[in-house]
Amino acid sequence: MDHARSLWAGAGTIEADREQEAAQARAAEAERAEAERAAEQRAERRLRAVRAVAVGVVWLSAGLTLMFLPMLSISAGSDCGVEDTRFICTDGGQDTVVYIAVYTSLIAALAGTWGAFSRRLLGRAVWGASLVALGIAWLVNLLIIH
């Protein structure tokens, strides 16, 4: 009688079947862990890209504030007459407009960079607050200029 065709041929392989099932379970678990690791790596790459864009937005806004607001104050203050009483026509008004732009842009750039790379909720709030501070600087300066 051929052993492979015997009724008892599978009787001794219960342990082998259990070992094979355990090996398959370990392989499936390793495959799931590898898929999770790959998904985490993709998520981390996307997060780095979002953070880079966030920092770019803050630095671009701060740079534009630093470049253009002082020039606006200089151009607005150049049409002042002797009897003009607008705040922009005083030395203090022109200094205020320039210093608001300079200090706000520098502080917002540093705080926004920290906020974009922070993993805490406070970091996100600081990043948003830095953009709001730049917007407020523009609003205040434009109100002083006009």
PyMOL commands that set and color helices and strands:
alter all, ss='L'
color gray80, all
select helices_A, chain A and resi 3-5+11-77+87-89+91-117+121-145
alter helices_A, ss='H'
color red, helices_A
deselect
rebuild
show_as cartoon
